[in-house]
Amino acid sequence: MRTETKIALGLFAAYSVLGYLLAAPEFLKGMLIGLSIFFMIIGLLSENAYRKVKVEQGRKITYLKGLIGIN
């Protein structure tokens, strides 16, 4: 199981606990479920699509590091 899928399941568990046990604001619960869905989609991609996403993510991080001067 990929790390993204584990994160998604953890966020969904947090959403469920907030929904049933605590009176949390809808905004917070909406953010949790939205992030959970996002990570679940990334975690369930095919291997080829997953590699493309990870390469693009690495390029963006390298670009941002160059902008702020971190090596």
PDB file with SEQRES, HELIX, SHEET and CRYST1 records, atoms N, CA, C and O in Angstrom:
SEQRES   1 A   71  MET ARG THR GLU THR LYS ILE ALA LEU GLY LEU PHE ALA          
SEQRES   2 A   71  ALA TYR SER VAL LEU GLY TYR LEU LEU ALA ALA PRO GLU          
SEQRES   3 A   71  PHE LEU LYS GLY MET LEU ILE GLY LEU SER ILE PHE PHE          
SEQRES   4 A   71  MET ILE ILE GLY LEU LEU SER GLU ASN ALA TYR ARG LYS          
SEQRES   5 A   71  VAL LYS VAL GLU GLN GLY ARG LYS ILE THR TYR LEU LYS          
SEQRES   6 A   71  GLY LEU ILE GLY ILE ASN                                      
HELIX    1 AA1 THR A    3  LEU A   21  1                                  19    
HELIX    2 AA2 GLU A   26  GLY A   43  1                                  18    
HELIX    3 AA3 GLU A   47  ILE A   68  1                                  22    
CRYST1    1.000    1.000    1.000  90.00  90.00  90.00 P 1           1          
ATOM      1  N   MET A   1       0.849  -1.172   0.000  1.00  0.00           N  
ATOM      2  CA  MET A   1       0.000   0.000   0.000  1.00  0.00           C  
ATOM      3  C   MET A   1       0.897   1.238   0.000  1.00  0.00           C  
ATOM      4  O   MET A   1       1.846   1.330   0.778  1.00  0.00           O  
ATOM      5  N   ARG A   2       0.587   2.167  -0.866  1.00  0.00           N  
ATOM      6  CA  ARG A   2       1.381   3.389  -0.977  1.00  0.00           C  
ATOM      7  C   ARG A   2       1.149   4.312   0.221  1.00  0.00           C  
ATOM      8  O   ARG A   2       0.131   4.233   0.908  1.00  0.00           O  
ATOM      9  N   THR A   3       2.118   5.174   0.440  1.00  0.00           N  
ATOM     10  CA  THR A   3       2.046   6.118   1.553  1.00  0.00           C  
ATOM     11  C   THR A   3       0.833   7.033   1.431  1.00  0.00           C  
ATOM     12  O   THR A   3       0.185   7.349   2.429  1.00  0.00           O  
ATOM     13  N   GLU A   4       0.527   7.460   0.203  1.00  0.00           N  
ATOM     14  CA  GLU A   4      -0.607   8.357  -0.001  1.00  0.00           C  
ATOM     15  C   GLU A   4      -1.920   7.705   0.417  1.00  0.00           C  
ATOM     16  O   GLU A   4      -2.801   8.364   0.970  1.00  0.00           O  
ATOM     17  N   THR A   5      -2.045   6.405   0.150  1.00  0.00           N  
ATOM     18  CA  THR A   5      -3.265   5.688   0.530  1.00  0.00           C  
ATOM     19  C   THR A   5      -3.378   5.593   2.051  1.00  0.00           C  
ATOM     20  O   THR A   5      -4.469   5.721   2.606  1.00  0.00           O  
ATOM     21  N   LYS A   6      -2.255   5.370   2.716  1.00  0.00           N  
ATOM     22  CA  LYS A   6      -2.264   5.313   4.183  1.00  0.00           C  
ATOM     23  C   LYS A   6      -2.647   6.667   4.777  1.00  0.00           C  
ATOM     24  O   LYS A   6      -3.410   6.739   5.740  1.00  0.00           O  
ATOM     25  N   ILE A   7      -2.112   7.732   4.196  1.00  0.00           N  
ATOM     26  CA  ILE A   7      -2.467   9.078   4.661  1.00  0.00           C  
ATOM     27  C   ILE A   7      -3.955   9.316   4.468  1.00  0.00           C  
ATOM     28  O   ILE A   7      -4.619   9.863   5.348  1.00  0.00           O  
ATOM     29  N   ALA A   8      -4.484   8.905   3.312  1.00  0.00           N  
ATOM     30  CA  ALA A   8      -5.905   9.094   3.031  1.00  0.00           C  
ATOM     31  C   ALA A   8      -6.771   8.355   4.039  1.00  0.00           C  
ATOM     32  O   ALA A   8      -7.769   8.897   4.512  1.00  0.00           O  
ATOM     33  N   LEU A   9      -6.403   7.132   4.369  1.00  0.00           N  
ATOM     34  CA  LEU A   9      -7.182   6.372   5.345  1.00  0.00           C  
ATOM     35  C   LEU A   9      -7.107   7.005   6.739  1.00  0.00           C  
ATOM     36  O   LEU A   9      -8.094   7.006   7.475  1.00  0.00           O  
ATOM     37  N   GLY A  10      -5.938   7.543   7.098  1.00  0.00           N  
ATOM     38  CA  GLY A  10      -5.800   8.229   8.381  1.00  0.00           C  
ATOM     39  C   GLY A  10      -6.646   9.487   8.448  1.00  0.00           C  
ATOM     40  O   GLY A  10      -7.277   9.762   9.469  1.00  0.00           O  
ATOM     41  N   LEU A  11      -6.662  10.260   7.355  1.00  0.00           N  
ATOM     42  CA  LEU A  11      -7.490  11.470   7.318  1.00  0.00           C  
ATOM     43  C   LEU A  11      -8.970  11.124   7.369  1.00  0.00           C  
ATOM     44  O   LEU A  11      -9.754  11.820   8.014  1.00  0.00           O  
ATOM     45  N   PHE A  12      -9.350  10.049   6.688  1.00  0.00           N  
ATOM     46  CA  PHE A  12     -10.753   9.647   6.722  1.00  0.00           C  
ATOM     47  C   PHE A  12     -11.147   9.177   8.126  1.00  0.00           C  
ATOM     48  O   PHE A  12     -12.265   9.427   8.578  1.00  0.00           O  
ATOM     49  N   ALA A  13     -10.232   8.502   8.804  1.00  0.00           N  
ATOM     50  CA  ALA A  13     -10.506   8.085  10.184  1.00  0.00           C  
ATOM     51  C   ALA A  13     -10.671   9.308  11.089  1.00  0.00           C  
ATOM     52  O   ALA A  13     -11.553   9.333  11.948  1.00  0.00           O  
ATOM     53  N   ALA A  14      -9.823  10.319  10.896  1.00  0.00           N  
ATOM     54  CA  ALA A  14      -9.951  11.548  11.683  1.00  0.00           C  
ATOM     55  C   ALA A  14     -11.282  12.239  11.397  1.00  0.00           C  
ATOM     56  O   ALA A  14     -11.932  12.754  12.307  1.00  0.00           O  
ATOM     57  N   TYR A  15     -11.679  12.245  10.131  1.00  0.00           N  
ATOM     58  CA  TYR A  15     -12.975  12.816   9.751  1.00  0.00           C  
ATOM     59  C   TYR A  15     -14.120  12.072  10.443  1.00  0.00           C  
ATOM     60  O   TYR A  15     -15.058  12.689  10.947  1.00  0.00           O  
ATOM     61  N   SER A  16     -14.033  10.757  10.460  1.00  0.00           N  
ATOM     62  CA  SER A  16     -15.093   9.960  11.089  1.00  0.00           C  
ATOM     63  C   SER A  16     -15.176  10.224  12.584  1.00  0.00           C  
ATOM     64  O   SER A  16     -16.272  10.345  13.132  1.00  0.00           O  
ATOM     65  N   VAL A  17     -14.036  10.313  13.244  1.00  0.00           N  
ATOM     66  CA  VAL A  17     -14.016  10.580  14.684  1.00  0.00           C  
ATOM     67  C   VAL A  17     -14.595  11.962  14.964  1.00  0.00           C  
ATOM     68  O   VAL A  17     -15.392  12.129  15.888  1.00  0.00           O  
ATOM     69  N   LEU A  18     -14.192  12.960  14.161  1.00  0.00           N  
ATOM     70  CA  LEU A  18     -14.726  14.305  14.357  1.00  0.00           C  
ATOM     71  C   LEU A  18     -16.227  14.344  14.115  1.00  0.00           C  
ATOM     72  O   LEU A  18     -16.957  15.052  14.809  1.00  0.00           O  
ATOM     73  N   GLY A  19     -16.681  13.587  13.135  1.00  0.00           N  
ATOM     74  CA  GLY A  19     -18.098  13.595  12.796  1.00  0.00           C  
ATOM     75  C   GLY A  19     -18.986  12.946  13.849  1.00  0.00           C  
ATOM     76  O   GLY A  19     -20.118  13.379  14.069  1.00  0.00           O  
ATOM     77  N   TYR A  20     -18.470  11.906  14.499  1.00  0.00           N  
ATOM     78  CA  TYR A  20     -19.303  11.154  15.428  1.00  0.00           C  
ATOM     79  C   TYR A  20     -19.109  11.535  16.890  1.00  0.00           C  
ATOM     80  O   TYR A  20     -20.059  11.497  17.672  1.00  0.00           O  
ATOM     81  N   LEU A  21     -17.903  11.895  17.258  1.00  0.00           N  
ATOM     82  CA  LEU A  21     -17.632  12.132  18.672  1.00  0.00           C  
ATOM     83  C   LEU A  21     -17.577  13.605  19.072  1.00  0.00           C  
ATOM     84  O   LEU A  21     -17.943  13.959  20.193  1.00  0.00           O  
ATOM     85  N   LEU A  22     -17.122  14.458  18.166  1.00  0.00           N  
ATOM     86  CA  LEU A  22     -16.927  15.858  18.512  1.00  0.00           C  
ATOM     87  C   LEU A  22     -17.779  16.758  17.627  1.00  0.00           C  
ATOM     88  O   LEU A  22     -18.147  16.388  16.512  1.00  0.00           O  
ATOM     89  N   ALA A  23     -18.080  17.922  18.131  1.00  0.00           N  
ATOM     90  CA  ALA A  23     -18.811  18.910  17.350  1.00  0.00           C  
ATOM     91  C   ALA A  23     -17.794  19.838  16.695  1.00  0.00           C  
ATOM     92  O   ALA A  23     -17.523  20.926  17.203  1.00  0.00           O  
ATOM     93  N   ALA A  24     -17.240  19.413  15.581  1.00  0.00           N  
ATOM     94  CA  ALA A  24     -16.230  20.197  14.867  1.00  0.00           C  
ATOM     95  C   ALA A  24     -16.910  21.048  13.795  1.00  0.00           C  
ATOM     96  O   ALA A  24     -17.983  20.691  13.307  1.00  0.00           O  
ATOM     97  N   PRO A  25     -16.297  22.160  13.431  1.00  0.00           N  
ATOM     98  CA  PRO A  25     -16.865  22.998  12.369  1.00  0.00           C  
ATOM     99  C   PRO A  25     -16.898  22.249  11.033  1.00  0.00           C  
ATOM    100  O   PRO A  25     -16.039  21.413  10.753  1.00  0.00           O  
ATOM    101  N   GLU A  26     -17.891  22.564  10.231  1.00  0.00           N  
ATOM    102  CA  GLU A  26     -18.037  21.916   8.934  1.00  0.00           C  
ATOM    103  C   GLU A  26     -16.840  22.192   8.033  1.00  0.00           C  
ATOM    104  O   GLU A  26     -16.455  21.339   7.233  1.00  0.00           O  
ATOM    105  N   PHE A  27     -16.248  23.377   8.157  1.00  0.00           N  
ATOM    106  CA  PHE A  27     -15.087  23.722   7.351  1.00  0.00           C  
ATOM    107  C   PHE A  27     -13.936  22.746   7.600  1.00  0.00           C  
ATOM    108  O   PHE A  27     -13.301  22.282   6.653  1.00  0.00           O  
ATOM    109  N   LEU A  28     -13.670  22.437   8.856  1.00  0.00           N  
ATOM    110  CA  LEU A  28     -12.601  21.514   9.215  1.00  0.00           C  
ATOM    111  C   LEU A  28     -12.891  20.113   8.695  1.00  0.00           C  
ATOM    112  O   LEU A  28     -12.015  19.455   8.133  1.00  0.00           O  
ATOM    113  N   LYS A  29     -14.119  19.664   8.886  1.00  0.00           N  
ATOM    114  CA  LYS A  29     -14.478  18.328   8.395  1.00  0.00           C  
ATOM    115  C   LYS A  29     -14.420  18.271   6.870  1.00  0.00           C  
ATOM    116  O   LYS A  29     -14.029  17.251   6.303  1.00  0.00           O  
ATOM    117  N   GLY A  30     -14.804  19.351   6.210  1.00  0.00           N  
ATOM    118  CA  GLY A  30     -14.737  19.400   4.755  1.00  0.00           C  
ATOM    119  C   GLY A  30     -13.309  19.346   4.246  1.00  0.00           C  
ATOM    120  O   GLY A  30     -13.019  18.689   3.246  1.00  0.00           O  
ATOM    121  N   MET A  31     -12.414  20.044   4.943  1.00  0.00           N  
ATOM    122  CA  MET A  31     -11.001  19.990   4.559  1.00  0.00           C  
ATOM    123  C   MET A  31     -10.448  18.587   4.722  1.00  0.00           C  
ATOM    124  O   MET A  31      -9.705  18.113   3.862  1.00  0.00           O  
ATOM    125  N   LEU A  32     -10.796  17.916   5.807  1.00  0.00           N  
ATOM    126  CA  LEU A  32     -10.293  16.559   6.039  1.00  0.00           C  
ATOM    127  C   LEU A  32     -10.773  15.591   4.967  1.00  0.00           C  
ATOM    128  O   LEU A  32      -9.983  14.801   4.449  1.00  0.00           O  
ATOM    129  N   ILE A  33     -12.051  15.643   4.630  1.00  0.00           N  
ATOM    130  CA  ILE A  33     -12.573  14.714   3.635  1.00  0.00           C  
ATOM    131  C   ILE A  33     -12.031  15.053   2.247  1.00  0.00           C  
ATOM    132  O   ILE A  33     -11.797  14.151   1.443  1.00  0.00           O  
ATOM    133  N   GLY A  34     -11.829  16.338   1.955  1.00  0.00           N  
ATOM    134  CA  GLY A  34     -11.260  16.738   0.671  1.00  0.00           C  
ATOM    135  C   GLY A  34      -9.831  16.259   0.505  1.00  0.00           C  
ATOM    136  O   GLY A  34      -9.468  15.729  -0.545  1.00  0.00           O  
ATOM    137  N   LEU A  35      -9.013  16.445   1.544  1.00  0.00           N  
ATOM    138  CA  LEU A  35      -7.642  15.947   1.496  1.00  0.00           C  
ATOM    139  C   LEU A  35      -7.598  14.428   1.417  1.00  0.00           C  
ATOM    140  O   LEU A  35      -6.753  13.859   0.726  1.00  0.00           O  
ATOM    141  N   SER A  36      -8.505  13.779   2.123  1.00  0.00           N  
ATOM    142  CA  SER A  36      -8.575  12.321   2.076  1.00  0.00           C  
ATOM    143  C   SER A  36      -8.865  11.835   0.658  1.00  0.00           C  
ATOM    144  O   SER A  36      -8.225  10.896   0.185  1.00  0.00           O  
ATOM    145  N   ILE A  37      -9.813  12.458  -0.017  1.00  0.00           N  
ATOM    146  CA  ILE A  37     -10.144  12.070  -1.391  1.00  0.00           C  
ATOM    147  C   ILE A  37      -8.963  12.340  -2.314  1.00  0.00           C  
ATOM    148  O   ILE A  37      -8.649  11.514  -3.170  1.00  0.00           O  
ATOM    149  N   PHE A  38      -8.302  13.486  -2.151  1.00  0.00           N  
ATOM    150  CA  PHE A  38      -7.142  13.832  -2.974  1.00  0.00           C  
ATOM    151  C   PHE A  38      -6.047  12.780  -2.842  1.00  0.00           C  
ATOM    152  O   PHE A  38      -5.550  12.273  -3.847  1.00  0.00           O  
ATOM    153  N   PHE A  39      -5.667  12.447  -1.606  1.00  0.00           N  
ATOM    154  CA  PHE A  39      -4.617  11.457  -1.398  1.00  0.00           C  
ATOM    155  C   PHE A  39      -5.041  10.067  -1.866  1.00  0.00           C  
ATOM    156  O   PHE A  39      -4.204   9.294  -2.332  1.00  0.00           O  
ATOM    157  N   MET A  40      -6.315   9.742  -1.750  1.00  0.00           N  
ATOM    158  CA  MET A  40      -6.790   8.444  -2.209  1.00  0.00           C  
ATOM    159  C   MET A  40      -6.661   8.337  -3.724  1.00  0.00           C  
ATOM    160  O   MET A  40      -6.255   7.294  -4.237  1.00  0.00           O  
ATOM    161  N   ILE A  41      -6.999   9.395  -4.439  1.00  0.00           N  
ATOM    162  CA  ILE A  41      -6.875   9.386  -5.904  1.00  0.00           C  
ATOM    163  C   ILE A  41      -5.415   9.216  -6.302  1.00  0.00           C  
ATOM    164  O   ILE A  41      -5.107   8.418  -7.187  1.00  0.00           O  
ATOM    165  N   ILE A  42      -4.518   9.950  -5.665  1.00  0.00           N  
ATOM    166  CA  ILE A  42      -3.087   9.830  -5.978  1.00  0.00           C  
ATOM    167  C   ILE A  42      -2.588   8.426  -5.645  1.00  0.00           C  
ATOM    168  O   ILE A  42      -1.826   7.844  -6.417  1.00  0.00           O  
ATOM    169  N   GLY A  43      -2.999   7.889  -4.530  1.00  0.00           N  
ATOM    170  CA  GLY A  43      -2.547   6.565  -4.109  1.00  0.00           C  
ATOM    171  C   GLY A  43      -3.059   5.432  -4.971  1.00  0.00           C  
ATOM    172  O   GLY A  43      -2.434   4.373  -5.023  1.00  0.00           O  
ATOM    173  N   LEU A  44      -4.176   5.623  -5.648  1.00  0.00           N  
ATOM    174  CA  LEU A  44      -4.758   4.556  -6.466  1.00  0.00           C  
ATOM    175  C   LEU A  44      -4.432   4.675  -7.957  1.00  0.00           C  
ATOM    176  O   LEU A  44      -4.967   3.915  -8.764  1.00  0.00           O  
ATOM    177  N   LEU A  45      -3.571   5.606  -8.328  1.00  0.00           N  
ATOM    178  CA  LEU A  45      -3.171   5.742  -9.729  1.00  0.00           C  
ATOM    179  C   LEU A  45      -2.397   4.507 -10.188  1.00  0.00           C  
ATOM    180  O   LEU A  45      -1.801   3.798  -9.377  1.00  0.00           O  
ATOM    181  N   SER A  46      -2.412   4.261 -11.502  1.00  0.00           N  
ATOM    182  CA  SER A  46      -1.586   3.183 -12.050  1.00  0.00           C  
ATOM    183  C   SER A  46      -0.113   3.552 -11.862  1.00  0.00           C  
ATOM    184  O   SER A  46       0.214   4.714 -11.622  1.00  0.00           O  
ATOM    185  N   GLU A  47       0.758   2.574 -11.970  1.00  0.00           N  
ATOM    186  CA  GLU A  47       2.178   2.807 -11.717  1.00  0.00           C  
ATOM    187  C   GLU A  47       2.763   3.851 -12.669  1.00  0.00           C  
ATOM    188  O   GLU A  47       3.556   4.694 -12.249  1.00  0.00           O  
ATOM    189  N   ASN A  48       2.383   3.803 -13.932  1.00  0.00           N  
ATOM    190  CA  ASN A  48       2.899   4.749 -14.917  1.00  0.00           C  
ATOM    191  C   ASN A  48       2.448   6.182 -14.596  1.00  0.00           C  
ATOM    192  O   ASN A  48       3.263   7.104 -14.600  1.00  0.00           O  
ATOM    193  N   ALA A  49       1.174   6.364 -14.322  1.00  0.00           N  
ATOM    194  CA  ALA A  49       0.648   7.694 -13.993  1.00  0.00           C  
ATOM    195  C   ALA A  49       1.237   8.195 -12.676  1.00  0.00           C  
ATOM    196  O   ALA A  49       1.525   9.383 -12.533  1.00  0.00           O  
ATOM    197  N   TYR A  50       1.415   7.292 -11.720  1.00  0.00           N  
ATOM    198  CA  TYR A  50       1.979   7.665 -10.418  1.00  0.00           C  
ATOM    199  C   TYR A  50       3.405   8.192 -10.581  1.00  0.00           C  
ATOM    200  O   TYR A  50       3.769   9.195  -9.967  1.00  0.00           O  
ATOM    201  N   ARG A  51       4.221   7.511 -11.415  1.00  0.00           N  
ATOM    202  CA  ARG A  51       5.585   7.964 -11.656  1.00  0.00           C  
ATOM    203  C   ARG A  51       5.607   9.340 -12.307  1.00  0.00           C  
ATOM    204  O   ARG A  51       6.449  10.169 -11.965  1.00  0.00           O  
ATOM    205  N   LYS A  52       4.690   9.594 -13.245  1.00  0.00           N  
ATOM    206  CA  LYS A  52       4.619  10.903 -13.897  1.00  0.00           C  
ATOM    207  C   LYS A  52       4.296  11.999 -12.890  1.00  0.00           C  
ATOM    208  O   LYS A  52       4.893  13.075 -12.928  1.00  0.00           O  
ATOM    209  N   VAL A  53       3.370  11.734 -12.002  1.00  0.00           N  
ATOM    210  CA  VAL A  53       2.995  12.721 -10.974  1.00  0.00           C  
ATOM    211  C   VAL A  53       4.180  12.989 -10.053  1.00  0.00           C  
ATOM    212  O   VAL A  53       4.451  14.142  -9.719  1.00  0.00           O  
ATOM    213  N   LYS A  54       4.886  11.946  -9.642  1.00  0.00           N  
ATOM    214  CA  LYS A  54       6.020  12.113  -8.736  1.00  0.00           C  
ATOM    215  C   LYS A  54       7.167  12.876  -9.410  1.00  0.00           C  
ATOM    216  O   LYS A  54       7.821  13.693  -8.761  1.00  0.00           O  
ATOM    217  N   VAL A  55       7.422  12.621 -10.703  1.00  0.00           N  
ATOM    218  CA  VAL A  55       8.470  13.343 -11.422  1.00  0.00           C  
ATOM    219  C   VAL A  55       8.107  14.818 -11.514  1.00  0.00           C  
ATOM    220  O   VAL A  55       8.957  15.680 -11.290  1.00  0.00           O  
ATOM    221  N   GLU A  56       6.856  15.115 -11.840  1.00  0.00           N  
ATOM    222  CA  GLU A  56       6.418  16.507 -11.940  1.00  0.00           C  
ATOM    223  C   GLU A  56       6.501  17.199 -10.583  1.00  0.00           C  
ATOM    224  O   GLU A  56       6.882  18.367 -10.504  1.00  0.00           O  
ATOM    225  N   GLN A  57       6.153  16.500  -9.537  1.00  0.00           N  
ATOM    226  CA  GLN A  57       6.233  17.057  -8.192  1.00  0.00           C  
ATOM    227  C   GLN A  57       7.693  17.378  -7.841  1.00  0.00           C  
ATOM    228  O   GLN A  57       7.975  18.420  -7.250  1.00  0.00           O  
ATOM    229  N   GLY A  58       8.610  16.491  -8.203  1.00  0.00           N  
ATOM    230  CA  GLY A  58      10.032  16.730  -7.949  1.00  0.00           C  
ATOM    231  C   GLY A  58      10.551  17.939  -8.702  1.00  0.00           C  
ATOM    232  O   GLY A  58      11.357  18.702  -8.169  1.00  0.00           O  
ATOM    233  N   ARG A  59      10.098  18.123  -9.939  1.00  0.00           N  
ATOM    234  CA  ARG A  59      10.504  19.290 -10.721  1.00  0.00           C  
ATOM    235  C   ARG A  59      10.040  20.586 -10.065  1.00  0.00           C  
ATOM    236  O   ARG A  59      10.793  21.557  -9.999  1.00  0.00           O  
ATOM    237  N   LYS A  60       8.813  20.599  -9.586  1.00  0.00           N  
ATOM    238  CA  LYS A  60       8.283  21.809  -8.953  1.00  0.00           C  
ATOM    239  C   LYS A  60       9.033  22.133  -7.674  1.00  0.00           C  
ATOM    240  O   LYS A  60       9.323  23.298  -7.402  1.00  0.00           O  
ATOM    241  N   ILE A  61       9.352  21.112  -6.885  1.00  0.00           N  
ATOM    242  CA  ILE A  61      10.077  21.338  -5.632  1.00  0.00           C  
ATOM    243  C   ILE A  61      11.475  21.870  -5.928  1.00  0.00           C  
ATOM    244  O   ILE A  61      11.949  22.781  -5.250  1.00  0.00           O  
ATOM    245  N   THR A  62      12.147  21.298  -6.949  1.00  0.00           N  
ATOM    246  CA  THR A  62      13.472  21.772  -7.334  1.00  0.00           C  
ATOM    247  C   THR A  62      13.413  23.221  -7.797  1.00  0.00           C  
ATOM    248  O   THR A  62      14.284  24.020  -7.453  1.00  0.00           O  
ATOM    249  N   TYR A  63      12.408  23.558  -8.562  1.00  0.00           N  
ATOM    250  CA  TYR A  63      12.228  24.934  -9.046  1.00  0.00           C  
ATOM    251  C   TYR A  63      12.028  25.896  -7.879  1.00  0.00           C  
ATOM    252  O   TYR A  63      12.644  26.960  -7.836  1.00  0.00           O  
ATOM    253  N   LEU A  64      11.172  25.524  -6.940  1.00  0.00           N  
ATOM    254  CA  LEU A  64      10.916  26.387  -5.779  1.00  0.00           C  
ATOM    255  C   LEU A  64      12.154  26.562  -4.909  1.00  0.00           C  
ATOM    256  O   LEU A  64      12.405  27.651  -4.392  1.00  0.00           O  
ATOM    257  N   LYS A  65      12.927  25.494  -4.748  1.00  0.00           N  
ATOM    258  CA  LYS A  65      14.179  25.592  -3.977  1.00  0.00           C  
ATOM    259  C   LYS A  65      15.137  26.557  -4.661  1.00  0.00           C  
ATOM    260  O   LYS A  65      15.835  27.315  -3.988  1.00  0.00           O  
ATOM    261  N   GLY A  66      15.179  26.538  -5.989  1.00  0.00           N  
ATOM    262  CA  GLY A  66      16.037  27.449  -6.728  1.00  0.00           C  
ATOM    263  C   GLY A  66      15.609  28.893  -6.567  1.00  0.00           C  
ATOM    264  O   GLY A  66      16.447  29.794  -6.523  1.00  0.00           O  
ATOM    265  N   LEU A  67      14.308  29.115  -6.480  1.00  0.00           N  
ATOM    266  CA  LEU A  67      13.810  30.474  -6.308  1.00  0.00           C  
ATOM    267  C   LEU A  67      14.205  31.087  -4.974  1.00  0.00           C  
ATOM    268  O   LEU A  67      14.524  32.273  -4.895  1.00  0.00           O  
ATOM    269  N   ILE A  68      14.180  30.273  -3.931  1.00  0.00           N  
ATOM    270  CA  ILE A  68      14.474  30.818  -2.606  1.00  0.00           C  
ATOM    271  C   ILE A  68      15.919  30.592  -2.192  1.00  0.00           C  
ATOM    272  O   ILE A  68      16.323  31.014  -1.109  1.00  0.00           O  
ATOM    273  N   GLY A  69      16.712  29.925  -3.046  1.00  0.00           N  
ATOM    274  CA  GLY A  69      18.145  29.782  -2.789  1.00  0.00           C  
ATOM    275  C   GLY A  69      18.541  28.648  -1.895  1.00  0.00           C  
ATOM    276  O   GLY A  69      19.602  28.710  -1.274  1.00  0.00           O  
ATOM    277  N   ILE A  70      17.741  27.613  -1.797  1.00  0.00           N  
ATOM    278  CA  ILE A  70      18.097  26.434  -1.011  1.00  0.00           C  
ATOM    279  C   ILE A  70      18.699  25.397  -1.952  1.00  0.00           C  
ATOM    280  O   ILE A  70      18.134  25.114  -3.009  1.00  0.00           O  
ATOM    281  N   ASN A  71      19.849  24.828  -1.571  1.00  0.00           N  
ATOM    282  CA  ASN A  71      20.486  23.812  -2.421  1.00  0.00           C  
ATOM    283  C   ASN A  71      20.083  22.431  -2.028  1.00  0.00           C  
ATOM    284  O   ASN A  71      20.528  21.460  -2.640  1.00  0.00           O  
TER     285      ASN A  71                                                      
END                                                                             
